[in-house]
Amino acid sequence: MSSRAAVRGWLFLSLLMPLADAGAQATANAVAVAEDAFGSTEGDESVGIYDQTSVRGFSLEAAGNYRINGRYFVKNGGVSSFFLEKTIVRIGYNALFLDHPGPSGVVDYKLRDPRRDEPSLVTLGVDSYEQPFTELHFKYRNPADTLSMSLGASRRFRWADEQGGEGNDWLVAGTMRATLSSTARVQLFGGEYRYRRHGRFRVSLAPEAEALPAEIERGRYLGQSWATETGAKRIVGALADLDLEDDWTLRAIAVFSQEAPDRRFTQLFSNVTADGLAQSSVIISPEQRSRTYSAEAQLGKTFRTGPLAHSVAADARFRDSDSRFGGERAVTIGEIRLAQSMPDVAAPNRQARAAALRDTIDQQGLGLSYQVALPGRFRASSGVLYSDYAKRFTNDAGIVNANESAPWLYNLGAVVTVRDAIELYGSYTRGLEEAGIAPSTAANANAVLEATIAAQKELGLRYSTEGATLIVAGFDTRKPQVGIDAVTGSFDFLGEVTHRGIETSLSGALMPKLSAILGAVYTEAEVRGPDVDARFIGRRAPGVPDWRAVAAVNYQLSPRISLDVGIEHLGERVARSRLTAATGSQLMLSPSTVVDIGARFGAEIAGQPVVMRAQVLNVFDTFAWKPAPGETLDYVPQRSLRVLLTMPF
């Protein structure tokens, strides 16, 4: 069979099978390409001690700290690996030389720019929770290197998750880079994702609960069959670079991002006791809309004075966000036990109140940053940003609550080379971060909190050899603490929280054929404020493990076969802010360890090279409750198998 005929055969087969979310490629190997152990994603595989929802105990999703190719933007919808090559959590050493980095770290997305010899891919397989799928990803770069493109499309006719929910979805996304001249470049990207799926459930403990509920069967849908939510996420953006005379450069980015759920359902099990008795209800949300326009323009110049290399840049930022939400109502199901089948109730009238709440944010910023380096000796970075921030919240009665702030934000950082392979670094950062929106489980559901000031200082050491890099750092991060008030049940500011800790990362080729990511962080998360002094809440911040450690190793057994193991350990965590009546202490989540194993096999089918990826996730089927938004609980996903087969064409 000719290679062209083989490709046609694979493409025909792909049309007969469900399509999956972008990124499930057998060739993706996050361990082999990770810069450090602090968090990165390649395709759909992630490694590291941090991710977007937990960095040094804080959520970068809630804080809104995002970049694309190092440039500022505000994320409101989804992103796709069809246009993203990699996602990196930048913290500590790797955030020092970003312009105006966030105190809690930054999620940096790297856009795809396919190489000239990079093949297009078709992937077939069965993903976790028995989802058969295929994925098509086209890539192109012209011989003159003036144009590159990446385009993918996917559809799943049977979407499933670890809670037993089902549905379907489709996705189209891509990017294009064009070199317009020797001094001008532009890159466009965008994606559209639509879904129909069961709503997820959350477990909320009874106020008097002294213990966690017993284990429950995972993978069993606990909601109502009619609780099917639909909606869309979309994003489109453009980046431009212009090289000017005398080493001046002009960089710009503009992004539109939207999340548009047509309806949402949250199955809530409240007042759950240790034996699994709970009150069941479904929270129904009508059509909601949330969109953001964001942009940044930066004028920069590089120059030298003697042995010193300098870089200076002035930038302007813009943000316009508008959200319409609210109108929830609760349908009471009644008393149930989590271990038993859920009673079915008749579907309610789908008509609900309109989403009458509105939140708008207008923000402009003017900044100046400066970097200087003496090659081989030291590097330093500094920046100042004036941010004019205005938020308006309109309730369902039409009453407007507005707040404005115009803080000066700044950052300082430096790296000193002690020896050829040893660097010491330190930084201080002050930034403006979002505080979040009250979850649907709070007494003040959908309330929008004001933006807050966060500050972080850190000191670290980086040791690098030809094959591996070791980083050890200590940090102190402070910001207002938000959470569920133990008395009112409202989502609000509870005081100030300080996260102090030490983190370590070892990454690279530790031995011939052996790549590894080893990382750990110890965090002491302490809350201070009137609610703590009055013993309404405890001193430990909910959801933050005292220890978090990961180990991911990849061994190249032969040119075509590699084996990998991933281990994640989470230490003791506080389940909620409230103190228990019996002991006067906070309810704790026990430590848990999850082990994944996998392999990659290279082969040929009909003369075509293919790579098969097989993984068993949570090998020992470890059960553990884990924190979810609004001081509710979810569980660690059950053991599952995924098998992927990727062929270039």
C-alpha positions as CSV (number, residue, x, y, z in Angstrom):
1,M,0.0,0.0,0.0
2,S,1.4,3.5,-0.9
3,S,1.9,6.1,1.9
4,R,-0.7,8.3,0.2
5,A,-3.3,5.4,0.2
6,A,-2.5,4.7,3.9
7,V,-3.1,8.3,4.8
8,R,-6.5,8.3,2.9
9,G,-7.4,5.1,4.7
10,W,-6.7,6.7,8.1
11,L,-8.6,9.9,7.2
12,F,-11.6,7.8,6.2
13,L,-11.5,5.9,9.4
14,S,-11.3,9.1,11.4
15,L,-14.6,10.2,9.9
16,L,-16.3,7.1,11.2
17,M,-15.2,7.6,14.8
18,P,-16.0,10.3,17.5
19,L,-13.6,13.2,17.8
20,A,-12.0,14.3,21.0
21,D,-10.7,17.4,22.5
22,A,-7.5,18.8,21.0
23,G,-4.2,17.8,22.5
24,A,-4.5,14.0,23.0
25,Q,-1.5,13.1,20.9
26,A,0.6,10.0,21.7
27,T,3.8,12.0,20.7
28,A,3.3,14.6,23.5
29,N,5.9,14.1,26.2
30,A,5.7,16.8,29.0
31,V,8.5,15.3,31.0
32,A,11.0,15.5,28.2
33,V,10.4,19.2,27.4
34,A,9.6,20.7,30.8
35,E,11.9,23.6,31.9
36,D,11.4,22.9,35.6
37,A,9.1,21.1,38.0
38,F,6.8,24.0,38.7
39,G,4.2,23.2,36.1
40,S,3.9,22.8,32.4
41,T,1.6,21.2,29.8
42,E,2.5,19.5,26.5
43,G,-0.6,18.4,24.5
44,D,-2.9,17.1,27.2
45,E,-0.2,15.8,29.6
46,S,0.9,18.0,32.5
47,V,3.7,17.7,35.0
48,G,4.8,19.7,38.0
49,I,3.9,20.7,41.5
50,Y,1.7,23.6,40.3
51,D,-1.1,24.1,37.8
52,Q,-3.4,27.0,37.0
53,T,-5.6,26.4,40.0
54,S,-2.9,26.0,42.6
55,V,0.4,28.0,42.7
56,R,1.9,28.3,46.1
57,G,-1.6,27.8,47.4
58,F,-3.3,30.4,45.2
59,S,-5.4,30.1,42.1
60,L,-4.0,31.9,39.0
61,E,-7.5,31.4,37.4
62,A,-9.1,33.4,40.1
63,A,-6.2,36.0,40.1
64,G,-6.4,36.4,36.3
65,N,-2.6,36.2,35.7
66,Y,-2.3,35.1,32.1
67,R,0.1,35.7,29.2
68,I,0.4,34.7,25.6
69,N,4.0,34.6,24.4
70,G,4.8,36.6,27.5
71,R,2.3,39.3,26.6
72,Y,-0.6,40.5,28.8
73,F,-4.1,39.4,28.0
74,V,-7.3,38.6,30.0
75,K,-8.7,35.1,29.6
76,N,-12.5,34.7,29.7
77,G,-13.0,31.6,27.5
78,G,-11.1,28.5,26.7
79,V,-7.8,27.8,24.9
80,S,-6.7,24.9,22.7
81,S,-3.5,23.0,22.0
82,F,-4.5,23.3,18.3
83,F,-3.0,26.8,18.6
84,L,-0.9,26.4,21.8
85,E,2.4,24.5,21.8
86,K,2.9,24.6,25.5
87,T,1.5,26.0,28.8
88,I,4.0,27.0,31.5
89,V,3.4,28.2,35.1
90,R,6.1,30.9,35.5
91,I,7.0,31.5,39.1
92,G,10.2,32.5,40.8
93,Y,13.3,32.4,38.6
94,N,11.3,31.9,35.4
95,A,9.1,35.0,36.1
96,L,11.9,37.4,37.0
97,F,12.2,38.9,33.6
98,L,8.6,39.2,32.6
99,D,7.2,42.7,32.3
100,H,5.1,43.4,35.4
101,P,4.7,39.8,36.6
102,G,1.9,38.8,39.0
103,P,2.9,38.2,42.6
104,S,1.2,34.7,42.6
105,G,2.9,33.7,39.3
106,V,1.8,33.8,35.7
107,V,0.3,31.2,33.3
108,D,2.2,31.7,30.0
109,Y,0.8,30.2,26.8
110,K,3.2,29.7,23.9
111,L,1.5,29.9,20.5
112,R,2.4,27.3,17.9
113,D,4.7,28.1,15.0
114,P,5.1,24.8,13.2
115,R,8.6,23.9,11.8
116,R,9.1,23.3,8.2
117,D,9.4,19.6,8.7
118,E,6.8,19.3,11.4
119,P,4.2,16.7,10.3
120,S,0.4,16.9,10.5
121,L,-1.1,14.3,12.8
122,V,-4.1,12.0,13.1
123,T,-4.8,10.4,16.5
124,L,-7.1,7.5,17.3
125,G,-7.8,6.1,20.7
126,V,-9.8,5.4,23.7
127,D,-9.4,8.1,26.3
128,S,-10.2,7.9,30.0
129,Y,-13.8,6.9,30.9
130,E,-14.2,4.9,27.7
131,Q,-14.3,7.7,25.2
132,P,-13.4,6.5,21.7
133,F,-12.1,9.4,19.7
134,T,-9.9,10.7,16.8
135,E,-8.2,14.0,16.4
136,L,-7.0,15.7,13.2
137,H,-4.3,18.4,13.4
138,F,-2.9,20.0,10.3
139,K,0.4,21.9,10.3
140,Y,2.1,23.8,7.5
141,R,5.2,26.0,7.0
142,N,6.2,27.3,3.6
143,P,9.8,26.9,2.2
144,A,10.5,30.6,2.6
145,D,9.5,30.5,6.3
146,T,7.2,33.5,5.8
147,L,4.0,31.6,6.6
148,S,3.0,28.9,9.1
149,M,-0.3,27.5,10.1
150,S,-1.8,25.1,12.6
151,L,-5.4,24.0,12.4
152,G,-7.4,21.3,14.2
153,A,-11.0,20.1,14.5
154,S,-12.5,17.6,16.9
155,R,-15.9,16.2,17.9
156,R,-16.9,13.7,20.6
157,F,-20.3,12.0,20.3
158,R,-19.8,10.6,23.7
159,W,-18.2,12.9,26.2
160,A,-17.7,11.5,29.8
161,D,-16.1,12.5,33.0
162,E,-15.0,11.0,36.3
163,Q,-18.4,11.8,37.9
164,G,-20.3,9.7,35.3
165,G,-21.6,12.6,33.4
166,E,-22.1,12.3,29.7
167,G,-22.6,14.6,26.7
168,N,-21.0,15.6,23.4
169,D,-18.9,18.5,22.2
170,W,-17.0,19.9,19.2
171,L,-14.0,22.2,18.7
172,V,-12.3,24.1,15.9
173,A,-9.2,26.1,16.5
174,G,-5.9,27.2,14.9
175,T,-3.3,29.8,14.4
176,M,-1.4,31.5,11.5
177,R,1.9,33.4,11.5
178,A,2.9,35.6,8.6
179,T,6.1,37.5,8.0
180,L,5.0,40.6,6.1
181,S,8.5,42.0,5.6
182,S,12.0,41.7,7.1
183,T,10.8,44.0,10.0
184,A,7.1,43.1,10.4
185,R,5.4,39.9,11.7
186,V,1.8,39.1,12.7
187,Q,0.2,36.0,14.2
188,L,-3.5,35.3,14.5
189,F,-5.2,32.6,16.6
190,G,-8.7,31.6,17.6
191,G,-11.0,28.8,18.6
192,E,-14.7,27.9,19.0
193,Y,-15.8,25.2,21.5
194,R,-19.4,24.0,22.0
195,Y,-20.7,21.5,24.5
196,R,-23.7,19.7,25.8
197,R,-23.1,17.7,29.0
198,H,-24.4,16.8,32.5
199,G,-23.8,19.3,35.2
200,R,-21.3,18.4,37.9
201,F,-22.0,17.8,41.6
202,R,-20.5,19.2,44.7
203,V,-20.6,18.0,48.3
204,S,-21.1,20.6,51.1
205,L,-20.6,19.4,54.7
206,A,-23.1,19.9,57.4
207,P,-22.2,22.8,59.7
208,E,-21.9,20.5,62.7
209,A,-19.9,17.8,60.7
210,E,-17.0,16.4,62.7
211,A,-15.8,14.0,60.0
212,L,-15.7,13.6,56.3
213,P,-18.2,11.3,54.5
214,A,-17.2,7.7,53.8
215,E,-15.9,6.7,50.4
216,I,-18.5,6.6,47.6
217,E,-18.6,4.8,44.3
218,R,-16.9,6.9,41.7
219,G,-18.0,7.2,38.1
220,R,-21.7,6.9,38.9
221,Y,-23.7,9.9,37.8
222,L,-25.4,11.4,40.9
223,G,-27.5,14.0,39.2
224,Q,-30.8,14.2,37.4
225,S,-31.0,13.0,33.8
226,W,-32.5,16.3,32.7
227,A,-29.7,18.4,34.2
228,T,-27.9,18.8,30.9
229,E,-26.1,22.1,30.3
230,T,-25.1,23.6,27.0
231,G,-22.9,26.5,26.0
232,A,-19.9,27.8,24.2
233,K,-16.4,29.2,24.7
234,R,-14.6,31.2,22.1
235,I,-11.4,33.2,21.8
236,V,-9.7,35.1,19.0
237,G,-6.6,37.3,19.0
238,A,-3.7,38.8,17.1
239,L,-0.1,39.6,17.9
240,A,2.1,42.0,15.9
241,D,5.8,42.8,16.0
242,L,7.5,45.6,14.2
243,D,11.3,46.2,14.2
244,L,12.2,49.9,14.1
245,E,15.4,51.7,13.5
246,D,18.1,52.0,16.2
247,D,17.1,48.8,18.0
248,W,13.6,50.0,18.8
249,T,10.7,47.5,18.6
250,L,6.9,47.8,18.8
251,R,4.9,44.8,20.1
252,A,1.2,44.6,20.4
253,I,-1.5,42.1,21.3
254,A,-5.3,42.2,21.2
255,V,-7.6,39.4,22.4
256,F,-11.4,38.8,22.5
257,S,-12.5,36.0,24.9
258,Q,-16.0,34.9,25.8
259,E,-17.7,32.2,27.9
260,A,-21.4,31.8,26.9
261,P,-23.3,29.1,28.8
262,D,-26.9,28.8,27.6
263,R,-27.8,27.0,30.9
264,R,-26.0,25.5,33.8
265,F,-26.9,22.8,36.4
266,T,-25.1,22.2,39.7
267,Q,-26.1,19.1,41.7
268,L,-25.6,20.1,45.3
269,F,-25.5,17.7,48.2
270,S,-25.6,19.9,51.3
271,N,-25.5,19.2,55.0
272,V,-23.7,16.0,54.3
273,T,-23.0,13.9,57.5
274,A,-20.3,11.3,58.1
275,D,-22.6,8.5,57.1
276,G,-23.5,10.1,53.8
277,L,-26.9,11.5,54.6
278,A,-27.5,14.7,52.6
279,Q,-30.0,17.1,51.3
280,S,-30.1,17.0,47.5
281,S,-31.0,19.9,45.2
282,V,-30.2,21.1,41.7
283,I,-29.2,24.7,41.1
284,I,-30.5,25.9,37.7
285,S,-28.8,28.9,36.0
286,P,-30.3,30.5,32.9
287,E,-28.4,31.9,30.0
288,Q,-25.3,33.8,31.1
289,R,-22.7,35.8,29.2
290,S,-19.2,36.9,30.1
291,R,-16.8,38.5,27.6
292,T,-13.5,40.5,27.7
293,Y,-11.6,42.7,25.3
294,S,-7.9,43.2,26.3
295,A,-4.9,44.7,24.6
296,E,-1.4,45.8,25.2
297,A,1.1,47.8,23.1
298,Q,4.8,48.0,24.1
299,L,7.6,50.2,22.7
300,G,11.0,48.9,23.7
301,K,14.7,49.6,23.0
302,T,17.9,47.6,23.6
303,F,21.3,49.2,23.9
304,R,24.8,48.7,25.4
305,T,27.0,50.9,27.5
306,G,30.4,49.3,27.8
307,P,30.0,45.7,29.1
308,L,26.4,46.4,30.2
309,A,23.3,45.3,28.1
310,H,20.2,47.4,28.7
311,S,16.5,46.9,27.8
312,V,13.8,49.5,28.4
313,A,10.2,49.4,27.5
314,A,7.0,51.5,27.9
315,D,3.7,49.8,27.6
316,A,0.0,50.6,27.7
317,R,-2.7,48.1,28.7
318,F,-6.4,48.1,28.2
319,R,-9.3,45.9,29.5
320,D,-13.0,46.0,29.0
321,S,-15.0,43.1,30.7
322,D,-18.7,42.7,30.8
323,S,-20.6,39.8,32.6
324,R,-24.3,39.1,32.8
325,F,-25.2,36.4,35.3
326,G,-27.6,35.4,38.1
327,G,-31.2,34.3,38.0
328,E,-30.5,30.9,39.7
329,R,-33.2,28.9,41.3
330,A,-33.0,25.7,43.3
331,V,-35.1,22.5,42.7
332,T,-35.3,20.5,45.9
333,I,-34.8,16.7,45.4
334,G,-35.0,15.7,49.1
335,E,-33.0,13.7,51.5
336,I,-30.7,11.0,50.0
337,R,-27.6,8.9,50.8
338,L,-24.6,9.4,48.7
339,A,-23.9,5.7,48.5
340,Q,-27.4,4.9,47.1
341,S,-29.1,5.6,43.7
342,M,-30.5,9.1,43.3
343,P,-34.3,9.4,43.2
344,D,-35.6,10.8,39.9
345,V,-37.8,13.8,39.9
346,A,-39.8,15.3,37.1
347,A,-37.9,17.9,35.0
348,P,-38.9,21.4,36.2
349,N,-40.2,24.1,33.9
350,R,-37.0,25.3,32.2
351,Q,-38.1,28.9,32.3
352,A,-36.0,30.7,34.9
353,R,-35.5,34.3,35.9
354,A,-33.4,36.3,33.5
355,A,-29.7,36.8,34.3
356,A,-30.3,40.3,35.8
357,L,-26.9,40.8,37.5
358,R,-24.2,42.7,35.7
359,D,-20.6,43.2,36.4
360,T,-18.4,45.5,34.3
361,I,-14.7,46.2,34.6
362,D,-12.8,49.1,32.9
363,Q,-9.1,49.0,33.4
364,Q,-6.2,51.0,31.8
365,G,-2.5,50.8,32.7
366,L,0.7,52.6,31.9
367,G,4.0,51.0,32.7
368,L,7.7,51.3,32.4
369,S,10.2,48.4,32.8
370,Y,13.9,48.3,32.7
371,Q,16.4,45.4,32.6
372,V,20.2,45.4,32.8
373,A,22.7,42.6,32.5
374,L,26.4,42.1,32.9
375,P,26.8,38.8,31.0
376,G,28.1,36.0,33.2
377,R,27.8,38.2,36.4
378,F,24.4,39.6,37.1
379,R,21.0,40.5,35.7
380,A,18.4,42.8,37.2
381,S,14.8,43.7,36.4
382,S,12.5,46.4,37.6
383,G,9.1,47.8,36.6
384,V,6.4,50.2,37.7
385,L,2.8,50.1,36.5
386,Y,0.0,52.6,37.1
387,S,-3.3,50.8,37.0
388,D,-6.6,52.6,36.8
389,Y,-9.3,50.1,37.8
390,A,-13.0,50.6,37.9
391,K,-15.7,48.0,38.7
392,R,-19.5,48.4,38.6
393,F,-21.8,45.8,39.9
394,T,-25.6,46.0,39.2
395,N,-27.9,43.8,41.3
396,D,-31.3,42.5,40.2
397,A,-33.0,45.6,41.6
398,G,-31.0,47.8,39.4
399,I,-28.9,49.2,42.3
400,V,-25.3,50.0,41.2
401,N,-22.3,49.4,43.5
402,A,-19.1,50.9,42.1
403,N,-15.6,50.9,43.4
404,E,-12.4,52.3,41.9
405,S,-8.8,52.1,42.6
406,A,-5.6,53.5,41.0
407,P,-2.7,51.8,42.7
408,W,1.0,52.0,41.7
409,L,2.3,48.5,41.2
410,Y,6.0,47.6,41.0
411,N,8.4,44.7,40.8
412,L,12.1,44.3,41.5
413,G,14.3,41.3,40.8
414,A,17.9,40.3,40.4
415,V,20.1,37.3,39.6
416,V,23.8,37.1,40.7
417,T,26.1,34.5,39.3
418,V,28.2,33.1,42.2
419,R,30.0,30.5,40.1
420,D,29.6,29.3,36.5
421,A,26.8,27.0,37.5
422,I,25.3,28.7,40.6
423,E,23.0,31.7,40.6
424,L,21.3,33.4,43.5
425,Y,18.1,35.4,42.9
426,G,15.6,37.4,44.7
427,S,12.5,39.5,43.9
428,Y,9.7,41.6,45.3
429,T,6.4,42.0,43.5
430,R,3.3,44.0,44.2
431,G,0.3,43.5,41.9
432,L,-3.5,43.9,41.5
433,E,-5.5,40.7,41.4
434,E,-9.1,39.6,41.0
435,A,-10.7,38.3,44.2
436,G,-13.3,36.2,42.4
437,I,-17.1,35.7,42.3
438,A,-19.2,34.0,44.9
439,P,-20.0,30.4,43.9
440,S,-23.6,29.2,43.4
441,T,-23.3,27.3,46.7
442,A,-22.7,30.5,48.8
443,A,-25.5,32.5,50.5
444,N,-24.6,35.5,48.3
445,A,-24.2,33.5,45.1
446,N,-22.7,35.5,42.2
447,A,-21.6,38.4,44.5
448,V,-18.5,40.1,42.9
449,L,-15.7,41.0,45.2
450,E,-13.3,43.9,44.7
451,A,-9.9,43.5,43.2
452,T,-7.1,43.3,45.8
453,I,-3.4,44.1,46.3
454,A,-1.1,41.1,46.6
455,A,2.6,41.2,47.5
456,Q,5.3,38.6,47.3
457,K,9.0,38.3,48.1
458,E,11.3,35.4,47.5
459,L,14.9,34.3,47.6
460,G,16.3,31.4,45.7
461,L,19.2,29.4,44.3
462,R,19.6,27.9,40.8
463,Y,22.2,25.3,40.0
464,S,22.5,24.1,36.4
465,T,24.7,21.5,34.7
466,E,24.7,20.4,31.1
467,G,21.9,18.0,31.7
468,A,19.9,19.0,34.7
469,T,18.8,22.1,36.7
470,L,18.1,22.4,40.4
471,I,16.1,25.3,41.9
472,V,15.5,25.9,45.6
473,A,13.5,28.9,46.8
474,G,11.7,30.4,49.8
475,F,8.7,32.6,49.4
476,D,6.3,34.8,51.3
477,T,3.0,35.8,49.6
478,R,0.4,38.0,51.2
479,K,-3.1,39.0,50.1
480,P,-6.6,39.4,51.4
481,Q,-8.2,36.0,52.2
482,V,-11.6,35.2,50.6
483,G,-13.8,32.3,51.5
484,I,-17.1,31.2,53.0
485,D,-18.0,33.1,56.2
486,A,-18.7,30.5,58.9
487,V,-21.6,32.5,60.4
488,T,-23.4,33.9,57.3
489,G,-22.5,31.4,54.7
490,S,-21.5,34.2,52.4
491,F,-18.4,34.4,50.1
492,D,-16.5,37.4,51.4
493,F,-13.1,38.7,52.7
494,L,-12.2,36.9,55.9
495,G,-8.9,38.7,56.7
496,E,-5.4,38.5,55.4
497,V,-3.7,35.3,54.4
498,T,0.1,34.7,54.3
499,H,1.6,31.8,52.5
500,R,5.2,31.1,53.5
501,G,7.1,28.1,52.2
502,I,10.1,26.5,50.5
503,E,10.0,24.8,47.0
504,T,12.4,22.8,45.1
505,S,12.7,21.6,41.5
506,L,15.0,19.2,39.8
507,S,14.6,18.7,36.0
508,G,16.4,17.3,33.1
509,A,18.4,14.3,31.9
510,L,19.6,12.8,35.2
511,M,21.1,9.8,33.4
512,P,21.5,8.7,29.8
513,K,18.1,7.8,28.5
514,L,16.4,9.0,31.8
515,S,14.5,12.3,32.0
516,A,12.9,13.3,35.2
517,I,10.9,16.0,36.9
518,L,11.2,16.0,40.7
519,G,9.6,18.7,42.7
520,A,8.2,19.5,46.2
521,V,6.8,22.5,48.1
522,Y,6.1,23.0,51.8
523,T,3.6,25.7,52.5
524,E,2.4,27.3,55.7
525,A,-0.9,29.1,54.9
526,E,-2.0,31.2,57.8
527,V,-5.1,33.5,58.0
528,R,-5.3,36.5,60.2
529,G,-8.3,38.7,61.0
530,P,-11.3,39.4,63.2
531,D,-13.1,36.1,62.3
532,V,-10.0,34.2,63.3
533,D,-9.6,36.1,66.6
534,A,-13.3,35.5,67.4
535,R,-12.8,31.8,66.6
536,F,-15.4,31.8,63.9
537,I,-12.8,30.3,61.5
538,G,-9.5,28.6,61.9
539,R,-6.0,29.9,61.2
540,R,-5.2,27.5,58.3
541,A,-6.3,28.5,54.8
542,P,-8.7,25.8,53.2
543,G,-7.5,23.6,50.4
544,V,-3.7,24.3,50.8
545,P,-1.7,21.1,51.4
546,D,1.2,21.4,53.8
547,W,3.3,19.2,51.4
548,R,2.9,18.7,47.7
549,A,5.5,16.5,45.9
550,V,5.7,15.1,42.4
551,A,8.0,12.7,40.6
552,A,7.7,12.1,36.9
553,V,10.4,10.0,35.1
554,N,10.6,8.9,31.4
555,Y,13.1,6.1,30.5
556,Q,14.0,5.6,26.8
557,L,14.3,1.8,26.7
558,S,15.1,1.8,23.0
559,P,14.7,4.3,20.1
560,R,11.1,3.2,19.7
561,I,10.0,2.4,23.3
562,S,9.9,4.5,26.4
563,L,8.4,3.9,29.9
564,D,7.1,6.5,32.3
565,V,5.9,6.8,35.9
566,G,4.2,9.7,37.6
567,I,3.7,10.1,41.3
568,E,1.8,12.9,43.1
569,H,1.6,13.2,46.9
570,L,-0.6,15.8,48.6
571,G,-0.2,16.3,52.3
572,E,-2.8,17.2,54.9
573,R,-5.2,19.9,53.9
574,V,-8.0,21.9,55.7
575,A,-11.4,21.1,54.3
576,R,-13.1,24.3,55.3
577,S,-12.6,27.5,57.4
578,R,-15.2,26.6,60.1
579,L,-14.0,25.2,63.4
580,T,-15.7,22.0,64.6
581,A,-17.7,22.3,67.8
582,A,-16.3,19.2,69.5
583,T,-12.6,19.9,69.2
584,G,-12.5,23.5,68.2
585,S,-10.2,22.6,65.3
586,Q,-10.6,22.6,61.5
587,L,-11.7,19.5,59.6
588,M,-8.8,18.0,57.8
589,L,-8.4,16.1,54.5
590,S,-6.0,13.2,54.8
591,P,-2.8,12.9,52.7
592,S,-3.1,11.0,49.4
593,T,-0.7,9.6,46.8
594,V,-1.7,8.9,43.2
595,V,0.5,6.8,40.9
596,D,0.3,6.8,37.0
597,I,2.2,4.5,34.7
598,G,2.6,4.6,30.9
599,A,4.5,3.7,27.8
600,R,5.1,4.8,24.3
601,F,5.8,2.4,21.4
602,G,7.0,3.3,17.9
603,A,6.1,1.1,15.0
604,E,5.0,1.1,11.3
605,I,1.6,0.4,9.9
606,A,1.3,0.1,6.1
607,G,4.7,1.7,5.9
608,Q,3.7,4.6,8.0
609,P,5.4,5.5,11.3
610,V,3.0,5.5,14.3
611,V,3.4,6.1,18.0
612,M,1.1,4.3,20.5
613,R,0.6,5.8,24.0
614,A,-0.9,3.7,26.8
615,Q,-1.5,5.0,30.4
616,V,-3.1,3.6,33.5
617,L,-4.0,6.6,35.7
618,N,-4.4,6.2,39.5
619,V,-3.0,2.7,39.3
620,F,-3.9,1.8,42.9
621,D,-7.4,3.4,42.6
622,T,-6.7,5.7,45.5
623,F,-9.8,7.4,46.9
624,A,-9.6,10.8,48.5
625,W,-11.9,13.8,48.9
626,K,-10.4,17.0,47.5
627,P,-11.3,20.7,47.8
628,A,-13.7,22.3,45.3
629,P,-14.9,25.9,44.8
630,G,-16.8,27.4,47.7
631,E,-15.4,25.1,50.3
632,T,-17.2,22.1,48.8
633,L,-15.8,18.7,48.1
634,D,-15.1,16.6,45.0
635,Y,-13.1,13.3,44.8
636,V,-9.9,12.2,43.1
637,P,-10.7,10.5,39.8
638,Q,-10.9,6.7,39.8
639,R,-8.5,4.4,38.0
640,S,-8.7,4.6,34.3
641,L,-7.1,3.5,31.1
642,R,-6.2,5.6,28.0
643,V,-4.7,4.3,24.7
644,L,-3.8,6.6,21.9
645,L,-2.3,6.0,18.4
646,T,-0.8,8.9,16.5
647,M,0.4,8.8,12.9
648,P,2.0,11.7,11.0
649,F,0.9,12.5,7.4
